[in-house]
Amino acid sequence: MAKTLSIPYVPSISGNIAPQGLLSTLDKEGARFFVSEVNWPDSFPYCPICAGEAAYGKEGIAFHFHVRGLDLRVVNLEDNMRQWEDSCCEVFILGKDGKTYFSISTSRQMPPDGSCRPGERTVTTGPPGMPKA
């Protein structure tokens, strides 16, 4: 079942905002969401804990995901690789025409020390043949 999220406009979200500033802005002003389903429950019934924030600015849209779970796969470590084969978070955005949609898949590798490095991201537009965002 499709979920909808009303994403707020936040003027300070731009390509010039520092990673820590972006995370702080999303935490304070972004719309919060929770993911509570899996796409293929018969094949993959386990649902990791996933939540996040989203907002958009004049130059684009930003998502910050928080994921915790068992046996999360992260093999594709470079931008625009096949993240949909890894454990990833995916967002579908429906265009104004109600027909066109964009898919953003993102995953990242957690450093061995468990720390997060703000600003690291991997974004694709989904499986081959899908329109580029």
N, CA, C and O atoms as CSV, one atom per row, in Angstrom:
chain,resi,resn,atom,element,x,y,z
A,1,MET,N,N,0.838,-1.181,0.000
A,1,MET,CA,C,0.000,0.000,0.000
A,1,MET,C,C,0.885,1.247,0.000
A,1,MET,O,O,1.832,1.339,0.781
A,2,ALA,N,N,0.581,2.191,-0.863
A,2,ALA,CA,C,1.360,3.418,-0.971
A,2,ALA,C,C,1.126,4.311,0.240
A,2,ALA,O,O,0.011,4.428,0.747
A,3,LYS,N,N,2.194,4.927,0.681
A,3,LYS,CA,C,2.104,5.909,1.754
A,3,LYS,C,C,2.362,7.274,1.162
A,3,LYS,O,O,3.066,7.403,0.161
A,4,THR,N,N,1.798,8.283,1.773
A,4,THR,CA,C,2.099,9.638,1.352
A,4,THR,C,C,2.725,10.387,2.514
A,4,THR,O,O,2.450,10.104,3.680
A,5,LEU,N,N,3.565,11.340,2.176
A,5,LEU,CA,C,4.245,12.141,3.179
A,5,LEU,C,C,4.239,13.576,2.683
A,5,LEU,O,O,4.654,13.846,1.556
A,6,SER,N,N,3.782,14.478,3.495
A,6,SER,CA,C,3.821,15.893,3.160
A,6,SER,C,C,5.197,16.421,3.556
A,6,SER,O,O,5.514,16.524,4.741
A,7,ILE,N,N,6.004,16.751,2.560
A,7,ILE,CA,C,7.390,17.171,2.793
A,7,ILE,C,C,7.445,18.688,2.808
A,7,ILE,O,O,7.023,19.328,1.845
A,8,PRO,N,N,7.960,19.279,3.889
A,8,PRO,CA,C,7.976,20.742,3.986
A,8,PRO,C,C,9.073,21.390,3.137
A,8,PRO,O,O,10.127,20.807,2.883
A,9,TYR,N,N,8.780,22.617,2.712
A,9,TYR,CA,C,9.777,23.447,2.044
A,9,TYR,C,C,10.608,24.134,3.117
A,9,TYR,O,O,10.066,24.793,4.004
A,10,VAL,N,N,11.925,23.978,3.035
A,10,VAL,CA,C,12.847,24.593,3.991
A,10,VAL,C,C,13.874,25.371,3.179
A,10,VAL,O,O,14.759,24.768,2.573
A,11,PRO,N,N,13.774,26.701,3.154
A,11,PRO,CA,C,14.630,27.516,2.289
A,11,PRO,C,C,16.132,27.292,2.478
A,11,PRO,O,O,16.898,27.445,1.527
A,12,SER,N,N,16.560,26.936,3.673
A,12,SER,CA,C,18.007,26.787,3.924
A,12,SER,C,C,18.594,25.510,3.315
A,12,SER,O,O,19.815,25.348,3.300
A,13,ILE,N,N,17.760,24.611,2.819
A,13,ILE,CA,C,18.287,23.398,2.187
A,13,ILE,C,C,18.741,23.757,0.782
A,13,ILE,O,O,17.941,24.081,-0.096
A,14,SER,N,N,20.058,23.688,0.600
A,14,SER,CA,C,20.651,24.023,-0.693
A,14,SER,C,C,21.951,23.250,-0.844
A,14,SER,O,O,22.388,22.559,0.076
A,15,GLY,N,N,22.555,23.373,-1.999
A,15,GLY,CA,C,23.828,22.714,-2.242
A,15,GLY,C,C,24.963,23.309,-1.429
A,15,GLY,O,O,26.048,22.731,-1.362
A,16,ASN,N,N,24.724,24.465,-0.807
A,16,ASN,CA,C,25.767,25.126,-0.032
A,16,ASN,C,C,25.746,24.772,1.453
A,16,ASN,O,O,26.653,25.166,2.186
A,17,ILE,N,N,24.747,24.048,1.905
A,17,ILE,CA,C,24.645,23.727,3.331
A,17,ILE,C,C,25.639,22.613,3.678
A,17,ILE,O,O,25.758,21.625,2.954
A,18,ALA,N,N,26.340,22.786,4.781
A,18,ALA,CA,C,27.311,21.786,5.239
A,18,ALA,C,C,26.564,20.534,5.695
A,18,ALA,O,O,25.424,20.634,6.148
A,19,PRO,N,N,27.188,19.349,5.582
A,19,PRO,CA,C,26.502,18.110,5.973
A,19,PRO,C,C,25.909,18.145,7.378
A,19,PRO,O,O,24.763,17.736,7.567
A,20,GLN,N,N,26.665,18.624,8.369
A,20,GLN,CA,C,26.126,18.673,9.737
A,20,GLN,C,C,24.954,19.635,9.821
A,20,GLN,O,O,23.994,19.380,10.548
A,21,GLY,N,N,25.019,20.730,9.091
A,21,GLY,CA,C,23.908,21.682,9.069
A,21,GLY,C,C,22.670,21.081,8.439
A,21,GLY,O,O,21.551,21.321,8.893
A,22,LEU,N,N,22.873,20.296,7.385
A,22,LEU,CA,C,21.743,19.629,6.734
A,22,LEU,C,C,21.077,18.651,7.685
A,22,LEU,O,O,19.852,18.635,7.805
A,23,LEU,N,N,21.878,17.832,8.365
A,23,LEU,CA,C,21.302,16.856,9.300
A,23,LEU,C,C,20.556,17.552,10.423
A,23,LEU,O,O,19.477,17.110,10.818
A,24,SER,N,N,21.114,18.629,10.939
A,24,SER,CA,C,20.457,19.385,12.010
A,24,SER,C,C,19.150,20.014,11.514
A,24,SER,O,O,18.138,19.983,12.214
A,25,THR,N,N,19.179,20.585,10.299
A,25,THR,CA,C,17.989,21.196,9.725
A,25,THR,C,C,16.894,20.159,9.496
A,25,THR,O,O,15.731,20.399,9.820
A,26,LEU,N,N,17.264,19.007,8.939
A,26,LEU,CA,C,16.275,17.951,8.730
A,26,LEU,C,C,15.672,17.490,10.054
A,26,LEU,O,O,14.468,17.247,10.143
A,27,ASP,N,N,16.510,17.371,11.080
A,27,ASP,CA,C,16.021,16.925,12.386
A,27,ASP,C,C,15.030,17.929,12.980
A,27,ASP,O,O,14.036,17.533,13.591
A,28,LYS,N,N,15.295,19.208,12.805
A,28,LYS,CA,C,14.446,20.244,13.393
A,28,LYS,C,C,13.222,20.587,12.546
A,28,LYS,O,O,12.141,20.835,13.080
A,29,GLU,N,N,13.399,20.599,11.214
A,29,GLU,CA,C,12.344,21.128,10.354
A,29,GLU,C,C,11.763,20.131,9.352
A,29,GLU,O,O,10.752,20.419,8.712
A,30,GLY,N,N,12.386,18.971,9.212
A,30,GLY,CA,C,11.912,17.994,8.239
A,30,GLY,C,C,10.698,17.220,8.715
A,30,GLY,O,O,10.399,17.173,9.909
A,31,ALA,N,N,10.006,16.616,7.766
A,31,ALA,CA,C,8.885,15.729,8.090
A,31,ALA,C,C,9.466,14.385,8.518
A,31,ALA,O,O,10.332,13.840,7.834
A,32,ARG,N,N,9.009,13.859,9.618
A,32,ARG,CA,C,9.488,12.562,10.101
A,32,ARG,C,C,8.609,11.450,9.554
A,32,ARG,O,O,7.398,11.603,9.395
A,33,PHE,N,N,9.258,10.323,9.271
A,33,PHE,CA,C,8.511,9.176,8.752
A,33,PHE,C,C,9.082,7.890,9.316
A,33,PHE,O,O,10.221,7.845,9.782
A,34,PHE,N,N,8.273,6.853,9.265
A,34,PHE,CA,C,8.662,5.525,9.724
A,34,PHE,C,C,8.333,4.524,8.625
A,34,PHE,O,O,7.286,4.615,7.983
A,35,VAL,N,N,9.222,3.582,8.416
A,35,VAL,CA,C,8.995,2.524,7.435
A,35,VAL,C,C,8.653,1.267,8.214
A,35,VAL,O,O,9.415,0.834,9.079
A,36,SER,N,N,7.505,0.685,7.903
A,36,SER,CA,C,7.051,-0.466,8.692
A,36,SER,C,C,6.622,-1.632,7.823
A,36,SER,O,O,5.842,-2.479,8.257
A,37,GLU,N,N,7.128,-1.682,6.594
A,37,GLU,CA,C,6.768,-2.808,5.736
A,37,GLU,C,C,7.964,-3.192,4.871
A,37,GLU,O,O,8.916,-2.426,4.718
A,38,VAL,N,N,7.892,-4.371,4.322
A,38,VAL,CA,C,8.891,-4.853,3.370
A,38,VAL,C,C,8.185,-5.094,2.043
A,38,VAL,O,O,6.990,-5.390,2.008
A,39,ASN,N,N,8.936,-4.964,0.952
A,39,ASN,CA,C,8.320,-5.090,-0.376
A,39,ASN,C,C,7.977,-6.523,-0.759
A,39,ASN,O,O,7.020,-6.751,-1.498
A,40,TRP,N,N,8.739,-7.483,-0.270
A,40,TRP,CA,C,8.531,-8.880,-0.638
A,40,TRP,C,C,8.460,-9.730,0.628
A,40,TRP,O,O,9.404,-10.459,0.930
A,41,PRO,N,N,7.355,-9.648,1.375
A,41,PRO,CA,C,7.273,-10.328,2.676
A,41,PRO,C,C,7.378,-11.855,2.591
A,41,PRO,O,O,7.845,-12.482,3.542
A,42,ASP,N,N,6.960,-12.467,1.484
A,42,ASP,CA,C,7.059,-13.919,1.380
A,42,ASP,C,C,8.510,-14.378,1.262
A,42,ASP,O,O,8.880,-15.417,1.810
A,43,SER,N,N,9.322,-13.617,0.557
A,43,SER,CA,C,10.723,-13.967,0.366
A,43,SER,C,C,11.632,-13.378,1.436
A,43,SER,O,O,12.618,-14.000,1.830
A,44,PHE,N,N,11.297,-12.174,1.906
A,44,PHE,CA,C,12.129,-11.460,2.878
A,44,PHE,C,C,11.236,-10.897,3.977
A,44,PHE,O,O,10.908,-9.711,3.939
A,45,PRO,N,N,10.833,-11.701,4.950
A,45,PRO,CA,C,9.871,-11.246,5.952
A,45,PRO,C,C,10.437,-10.303,7.014
A,45,PRO,O,O,9.680,-9.586,7.668
A,46,TYR,N,N,11.760,-10.298,7.191
A,46,TYR,CA,C,12.354,-9.468,8.238
A,46,TYR,C,C,12.267,-7.989,7.873
A,46,TYR,O,O,12.570,-7.609,6.742
A,47,CYS,N,N,11.857,-7.160,8.820
A,47,CYS,CA,C,11.735,-5.720,8.597
A,47,CYS,C,C,12.640,-4.983,9.588
A,47,CYS,O,O,12.325,-4.912,10.775
A,48,PRO,N,N,13.755,-4.436,9.113
A,48,PRO,CA,C,14.623,-3.669,10.014
A,48,PRO,C,C,13.901,-2.429,10.539
A,48,PRO,O,O,12.866,-2.036,10.002
A,49,ILE,N,N,14.437,-1.827,11.566
A,49,ILE,CA,C,13.900,-0.571,12.082
A,49,ILE,C,C,14.384,0.536,11.155
A,49,ILE,O,O,15.583,0.662,10.909
A,50,CYS,N,N,13.458,1.335,10.643
A,50,CYS,CA,C,13.828,2.405,9.716
A,50,CYS,C,C,12.929,3.620,9.942
A,50,CYS,O,O,11.703,3.515,9.987
A,51,ALA,N,N,13.570,4.756,10.082
A,51,ALA,CA,C,12.857,6.024,10.229
A,51,ALA,C,C,13.703,7.094,9.546
A,51,ALA,O,O,14.828,6.826,9.127
A,52,GLY,N,N,13.173,8.279,9.437
A,52,GLY,CA,C,13.954,9.336,8.820
A,52,GLY,C,C,13.247,10.663,8.800
A,52,GLY,O,O,12.160,10.831,9.353
A,53,GLU,N,N,13.901,11.607,8.139
A,53,GLU,CA,C,13.357,12.943,7.961
A,53,GLU,C,C,13.517,13.326,6.497
A,53,GLU,O,O,14.413,12.834,5.810
A,54,ALA,N,N,12.643,14.206,6.026
A,54,ALA,CA,C,12.701,14.684,4.645
A,54,ALA,C,C,12.276,16.140,4.590
A,54,ALA,O,O,11.418,16.579,5.355
A,55,ALA,N,N,12.886,16.885,3.675
A,55,ALA,CA,C,12.512,18.276,3.406
A,55,ALA,C,C,13.044,18.628,2.030
A,55,ALA,O,O,13.899,17.926,1.490
A,56,TYR,N,N,12.540,19.715,1.464
A,56,TYR,CA,C,13.077,20.154,0.182
A,56,TYR,C,C,13.333,21.653,0.217
A,56,TYR,O,O,12.729,22.398,0.989
A,57,GLY,N,N,14.246,22.063,-0.645
A,57,GLY,CA,C,14.586,23.473,-0.798
A,57,GLY,C,C,14.523,23.843,-2.262
A,57,GLY,O,O,14.069,23.054,-3.090
A,58,LYS,N,N,14.976,25.036,-2.581
A,58,LYS,CA,C,14.918,25.531,-3.946
A,58,LYS,C,C,15.739,24.661,-4.903
A,58,LYS,O,O,15.401,24.550,-6.082
A,59,GLU,N,N,16.815,24.042,-4.401
A,59,GLU,CA,C,17.724,23.284,-5.258
A,59,GLU,C,C,17.523,21.778,-5.225
A,59,GLU,O,O,18.184,21.066,-5.981
A,60,GLY,N,N,16.641,21.267,-4.384
A,60,GLY,CA,C,16.463,19.825,-4.363
A,60,GLY,C,C,15.769,19.330,-3.118
A,60,GLY,O,O,15.229,20.103,-2.326
A,61,ILE,N,N,15.798,18.021,-2.969
A,61,ILE,CA,C,15.131,17.345,-1.854
A,61,ILE,C,C,16.173,16.567,-1.062
A,61,ILE,O,O,17.147,16.069,-1.627
A,62,ALA,N,N,15.967,16.463,0.247
A,62,ALA,CA,C,16.921,15.770,1.105
A,62,ALA,C,C,16.188,14.768,1.986
A,62,ALA,O,O,15.116,15.051,2.521
A,63,PHE,N,N,16.788,13.596,2.124
A,63,PHE,CA,C,16.293,12.549,3.017
A,63,PHE,C,C,17.425,12.135,3.938
A,63,PHE,O,O,18.584,12.092,3.527
A,64,HIS,N,N,17.093,11.832,5.171
A,64,HIS,CA,C,18.058,11.258,6.104
A,64,HIS,C,C,17.394,10.029,6.713
A,64,HIS,O,O,16.352,10.129,7.361
A,65,PHE,N,N,18.008,8.873,6.499
A,65,PHE,CA,C,17.458,7.612,6.993
A,65,PHE,C,C,18.236,7.135,8.211
A,65,PHE,O,O,19.449,7.323,8.305
A,66,HIS,N,N,17.525,6.520,9.131
A,66,HIS,CA,C,18.114,5.875,10.302
A,66,HIS,C,C,17.694,4.407,10.216
A,66,HIS,O,O,16.506,4.097,10.294
A,67,VAL,N,N,18.652,3.515,10.057
A,67,VAL,CA,C,18.334,2.100,9.871
A,67,VAL,C,C,19.138,1.268,10.855
A,67,VAL,O,O,20.336,1.475,11.048
A,68,ARG,N,N,18.448,0.328,11.467
A,68,ARG,CA,C,19.111,-0.622,12.363
A,68,ARG,C,C,18.480,-1.979,12.131
A,68,ARG,O,O,17.257,-2.113,12.115
A,69,GLY,N,N,19.314,-2.974,11.953
A,69,GLY,CA,C,18.762,-4.296,11.704
A,69,GLY,C,C,19.832,-5.363,11.681
A,69,GLY,O,O,21.028,-5.081,11.766
A,70,LEU,N,N,19.378,-6.578,11.566
A,70,LEU,CA,C,20.263,-7.732,11.492
A,70,LEU,C,C,20.572,-8.030,10.031
A,70,LEU,O,O,19.707,-7.871,9.170
A,71,ASP,N,N,21.779,-8.454,9.748
A,71,ASP,CA,C,22.134,-8.973,8.428
A,71,ASP,C,C,21.824,-7.997,7.291
A,71,ASP,O,O,21.194,-8.366,6.300
A,72,LEU,N,N,22.271,-6.756,7.444
A,72,LEU,CA,C,22.080,-5.777,6.382
A,72,LEU,C,C,23.231,-5.912,5.387
A,72,LEU,O,O,24.395,-5.923,5.786
A,73,ARG,N,N,22.919,-6.013,4.111
A,73,ARG,CA,C,23.921,-6.207,3.060
A,73,ARG,C,C,24.297,-4.853,2.455
A,73,ARG,O,O,23.427,-4.086,2.043
A,74,VAL,N,N,25.596,-4.568,2.407
A,74,VAL,CA,C,26.111,-3.395,1.707
A,74,VAL,C,C,27.356,-3.840,0.958
A,74,VAL,O,O,28.424,-3.998,1.549
A,75,VAL,N,N,27.212,-4.042,-0.356
A,75,VAL,CA,C,28.309,-4.499,-1.195
A,75,VAL,C,C,28.655,-3.447,-2.249
A,75,VAL,O,O,29.828,-3.266,-2.574
A,76,ASN,N,N,27.672,-2.764,-2.775
A,76,ASN,CA,C,27.861,-1.758,-3.821
A,76,ASN,C,C,28.199,-0.431,-3.152
A,76,ASN,O,O,27.314,0.249,-2.631
A,77,LEU,N,N,29.479,-0.061,-3.166
A,77,LEU,CA,C,29.954,1.049,-2.349
A,77,LEU,C,C,30.190,2.349,-3.108
A,77,LEU,O,O,30.503,3.366,-2.489
A,78,GLU,N,N,30.050,2.344,-4.411
A,78,GLU,CA,C,30.303,3.552,-5.192
A,78,GLU,C,C,28.981,4.170,-5.650
A,78,GLU,O,O,27.966,3.482,-5.751
A,79,ASP,N,N,29.008,5.470,-5.925
A,79,ASP,CA,C,27.828,6.150,-6.448
A,79,ASP,C,C,27.358,5.482,-7.733
A,79,ASP,O,O,28.165,5.033,-8.548
A,80,ASN,N,N,26.054,5.427,-7.899
A,80,ASN,CA,C,25.394,4.921,-9.104
A,80,ASN,C,C,25.712,3.466,-9.417
A,80,ASN,O,O,25.726,3.070,-10.582
A,81,MET,N,N,25.965,2.673,-8.390
A,81,MET,CA,C,26.087,1.223,-8.564
A,81,MET,C,C,24.703,0.610,-8.345
A,81,MET,O,O,23.707,1.333,-8.327
A,82,ARG,N,N,24.628,-0.681,-8.184
A,82,ARG,CA,C,23.362,-1.418,-8.103
A,82,ARG,C,C,22.877,-1.513,-6.642
A,82,ARG,O,O,22.787,-2.604,-6.079
A,83,GLN,N,N,22.567,-0.344,-6.038
A,83,GLN,CA,C,22.160,-0.320,-4.634
A,83,GLN,C,C,20.902,-1.111,-4.375
A,83,GLN,O,O,20.706,-1.588,-3.257
A,84,TRP,N,N,20.043,-1.271,-5.359
A,84,TRP,CA,C,18.799,-2.020,-5.155
A,84,TRP,C,C,19.082,-3.491,-4.876
A,84,TRP,O,O,18.181,-4.217,-4.457
A,85,GLU,N,N,20.325,-3.951,-5.102
A,85,GLU,CA,C,20.698,-5.325,-4.750
A,85,GLU,C,C,21.166,-5.416,-3.301
A,85,GLU,O,O,21.250,-6.513,-2.749
A,86,ASP,N,N,21.466,-4.297,-2.689
A,86,ASP,CA,C,21.886,-4.246,-1.290
A,86,ASP,C,C,20.673,-3.994,-0.398
A,86,ASP,O,O,19.553,-3.816,-0.876
A,87,SER,N,N,20.923,-3.984,0.895
A,87,SER,CA,C,19.906,-3.498,1.826
A,87,SER,C,C,19.920,-1.980,1.665
A,87,SER,O,O,20.898,-1.324,2.022
A,88,CYS,N,N,18.859,-1.439,1.138
A,88,CYS,CA,C,18.856,-0.013,0.864
A,88,CYS,C,C,17.518,0.596,1.253
A,88,CYS,O,O,16.529,-0.106,1.464
A,89,CYS,N,N,17.515,1.894,1.341
A,89,CYS,CA,C,16.281,2.636,1.524
A,89,CYS,C,C,15.913,3.200,0.168
A,89,CYS,O,O,16.771,3.672,-0.578
A,90,GLU,N,N,14.642,3.146,-0.142
A,90,GLU,CA,C,14.195,3.600,-1.449
A,90,GLU,C,C,12.973,4.494,-1.295
A,90,GLU,O,O,12.070,4.219,-0.506
A,91,VAL,N,N,12.972,5.566,-2.068
A,91,VAL,CA,C,11.868,6.518,-2.058
A,91,VAL,C,C,11.325,6.614,-3.469
A,91,VAL,O,O,12.091,6.728,-4.425
A,92,PHE,N,N,10.015,6.569,-3.606
A,92,PHE,CA,C,9.359,6.783,-4.892
A,92,PHE,C,C,8.627,8.110,-4.819
A,92,PHE,O,O,7.845,8.350,-3.899
A,93,ILE,N,N,8.882,8.967,-5.789
A,93,ILE,CA,C,8.249,10.282,-5.830
A,93,ILE,C,C,7.399,10.350,-7.089
A,93,ILE,O,O,7.906,10.202,-8.201
A,94,LEU,N,N,6.115,10.572,-6.909
A,94,LEU,CA,C,5.183,10.648,-8.026
A,94,LEU,C,C,5.164,12.070,-8.571
A,94,LEU,O,O,5.035,13.032,-7.814
A,95,GLY,N,N,5.292,12.197,-9.898
A,95,GLY,CA,C,5.278,13.504,-10.538
A,95,GLY,C,C,3.903,14.136,-10.515
A,95,GLY,O,O,2.906,13.483,-10.208
A,96,LYS,N,N,3.865,15.407,-10.842
A,96,LYS,CA,C,2.597,16.153,-10.832
A,96,LYS,C,C,1.580,15.581,-11.805
A,96,LYS,O,O,0.375,15.740,-11.608
A,97,ASP,N,N,2.062,14.905,-12.870
A,97,ASP,CA,C,1.139,14.339,-13.856
A,97,ASP,C,C,0.469,13.055,-13.366
A,97,ASP,O,O,-0.439,12.539,-14.017
A,98,GLY,N,N,0.919,12.540,-12.214
A,98,GLY,CA,C,0.336,11.324,-11.656
A,98,GLY,C,C,0.773,10.047,-12.355
A,98,GLY,O,O,0.310,8.963,-11.999
A,99,LYS,N,N,1.660,10.153,-13.346
A,99,LYS,CA,C,2.118,8.988,-14.098
A,99,LYS,C,C,3.628,8.792,-13.984
A,99,LYS,O,O,4.098,7.667,-13.811
A,100,THR,N,N,4.374,9.861,-14.079
A,100,THR,CA,C,5.826,9.791,-14.006
A,100,THR,C,C,6.251,9.655,-12.551
A,100,THR,O,O,5.700,10.318,-11.673
A,101,TYR,N,N,7.238,8.788,-12.295
A,101,TYR,CA,C,7.750,8.730,-10.939
A,101,TYR,C,C,9.263,8.597,-10.962
A,101,TYR,O,O,9.862,8.143,-11.937
A,102,PHE,N,N,9.847,9.005,-9.866
A,102,PHE,CA,C,11.290,8.917,-9.679
A,102,PHE,C,C,11.544,7.999,-8.500
A,102,PHE,O,O,10.785,7.982,-7.531
A,103,SER,N,N,12.612,7.245,-8.596
A,103,SER,CA,C,13.009,6.346,-7.527
A,103,SER,C,C,14.411,6.728,-7.080
A,103,SER,O,O,15.320,6.867,-7.898
A,104,ILE,N,N,14.576,6.892,-5.791
A,104,ILE,CA,C,15.892,7.180,-5.220
A,104,ILE,C,C,16.231,6.026,-4.291
A,104,ILE,O,O,15.531,5.786,-3.307
A,105,SER,N,N,17.303,5.317,-4.604
A,105,SER,CA,C,17.781,4.218,-3.756
A,105,SER,C,C,19.088,4.654,-3.123
A,105,SER,O,O,19.969,5.180,-3.803
A,106,THR,N,N,19.214,4.439,-1.835
A,106,THR,CA,C,20.433,4.863,-1.166
A,106,THR,C,C,20.880,3.813,-0.164
A,106,THR,O,O,20.065,3.207,0.533
A,107,SER,N,N,22.169,3.613,-0.106
A,107,SER,CA,C,22.772,2.749,0.907
A,107,SER,C,C,24.146,3.312,1.216
A,107,SER,O,O,24.673,4.118,0.448
A,108,ARG,N,N,24.719,2.908,2.305
A,108,ARG,CA,C,26.076,3.340,2.651
A,108,ARG,C,C,26.700,2.295,3.544
A,108,ARG,O,O,26.010,1.515,4.199
A,109,GLN,N,N,27.983,2.294,3.558
A,109,GLN,CA,C,28.702,1.359,4.413
A,109,GLN,C,C,29.027,2.036,5.726
A,109,GLN,O,O,29.524,3.162,5.742
A,110,MET,N,N,28.751,1.361,6.822
A,110,MET,CA,C,29.100,1.867,8.135
A,110,MET,C,C,30.585,1.593,8.364
A,110,MET,O,O,31.023,0.451,8.227
A,111,PRO,N,N,31.365,2.614,8.710
A,111,PRO,CA,C,32.784,2.385,8.991
A,111,PRO,C,C,32.958,1.385,10.128
A,111,PRO,O,O,32.065,1.238,10.963
A,112,PRO,N,N,34.113,0.688,10.169
A,112,PRO,CA,C,34.340,-0.327,11.206
A,112,PRO,C,C,34.151,0.190,12.626
A,112,PRO,O,O,33.739,-0.565,13.506
A,113,ASP,N,N,34.450,1.482,12.866
A,113,ASP,CA,C,34.291,2.019,14.216
A,113,ASP,C,C,32.850,2.396,14.537
A,113,ASP,O,O,32.557,2.837,15.648
A,114,GLY,N,N,31.939,2.224,13.559
A,114,GLY,CA,C,30.527,2.499,13.793
A,114,GLY,C,C,30.144,3.957,13.676
A,114,GLY,O,O,28.981,4.304,13.886
A,115,SER,N,N,31.092,4.823,13.347
A,115,SER,CA,C,30.776,6.242,13.264
A,115,SER,C,C,30.128,6.577,11.930
A,115,SER,O,O,30.335,5.882,10.935
A,116,CYS,N,N,29.361,7.624,11.918
A,116,CYS,CA,C,28.753,8.102,10.682
A,116,CYS,C,C,29.579,9.258,10.162
A,116,CYS,O,O,30.082,10.073,10.935
A,117,ARG,N,N,29.715,9.326,8.867
A,117,ARG,CA,C,30.400,10.449,8.243
A,117,ARG,C,C,29.361,11.220,7.445
A,117,ARG,O,O,29.011,10.819,6.335
A,118,PRO,N,N,28.861,12.327,7.998
A,118,PRO,CA,C,27.823,13.093,7.303
A,118,PRO,C,C,28.275,13.472,5.901
A,118,PRO,O,O,29.444,13.775,5.661
A,119,GLY,N,N,27.335,13.446,4.999
A,119,GLY,CA,C,27.616,13.832,3.636
A,119,GLY,C,C,27.867,12.654,2.722
A,119,GLY,O,O,27.775,12.804,1.504
A,120,GLU,N,N,28.183,11.481,3.263
A,120,GLU,CA,C,28.363,10.311,2.413
A,120,GLU,C,C,26.996,9.885,1.920
A,120,GLU,O,O,26.033,9.818,2.684
A,121,ARG,N,N,26.930,9.606,0.663
A,121,ARG,CA,C,25.670,9.152,0.121
A,121,ARG,C,C,25.926,8.384,-1.162
A,121,ARG,O,O,26.960,8.550,-1.809
A,122,THR,N,N,24.993,7.564,-1.508
A,122,THR,CA,C,25.020,6.857,-2.773
A,122,THR,C,C,23.612,6.926,-3.322
A,122,THR,O,O,22.676,6.435,-2.690
A,123,VAL,N,N,23.449,7.518,-4.467
A,123,VAL,CA,C,22.123,7.707,-5.032
A,123,VAL,C,C,22.085,7.121,-6.435
A,123,VAL,O,O,23.000,7.331,-7.231
A,124,THR,N,N,21.043,6.401,-6.726
A,124,THR,CA,C,20.809,5.908,-8.069
A,124,THR,C,C,19.369,6.240,-8.421
A,124,THR,O,O,18.618,6.750,-7.590
A,125,THR,N,N,19.000,5.956,-9.627
A,125,THR,CA,C,17.591,6.143,-10.001
A,125,THR,C,C,16.937,4.823,-10.294
A,125,THR,O,O,16.004,4.755,-11.094
A,126,GLY,N,N,17.410,3.767,-9.657
A,126,GLY,CA,C,16.730,2.471,-9.761
A,126,GLY,C,C,17.274,1.561,-10.817
A,126,GLY,O,O,18.300,1.862,-11.429
A,127,PRO,N,N,16.612,0.453,-11.047
A,127,PRO,CA,C,17.062,-0.556,-12.001
A,127,PRO,C,C,17.183,0.005,-13.419
A,127,PRO,O,O,16.562,1.019,-13.738
A,128,PRO,N,N,17.979,-0.650,-14.273
A,128,PRO,CA,C,18.157,-0.171,-15.651
A,128,PRO,C,C,16.809,0.049,-16.336
A,128,PRO,O,O,15.860,-0.711,-16.143
A,129,GLY,N,N,16.755,1.103,-17.135
A,129,GLY,CA,C,15.541,1.406,-17.878
A,129,GLY,C,C,14.633,2.420,-17.189
A,129,GLY,O,O,13.711,2.943,-17.813
A,130,MET,N,N,14.878,2.698,-15.934
A,130,MET,CA,C,14.055,3.664,-15.210
A,130,MET,C,C,14.532,5.066,-15.575
A,130,MET,O,O,15.736,5.275,-15.723
A,131,PRO,N,N,13.624,6.038,-15.726
A,131,PRO,CA,C,14.051,7.390,-16.077
A,131,PRO,C,C,14.983,7.976,-15.027
A,131,PRO,O,O,14.801,7.740,-13.832
A,132,LYS,N,N,15.951,8.716,-15.453
A,132,LYS,CA,C,16.892,9.371,-14.535
A,132,LYS,C,C,16.222,10.565,-13.887
A,132,LYS,O,O,15.465,11.297,-14.524
A,133,ALA,N,N,16.517,10.749,-12.593
A,133,ALA,CA,C,15.953,11.891,-11.851
A,133,ALA,C,C,16.671,13.171,-12.233
A,133,ALA,O,O,16.343,14.240,-11.719
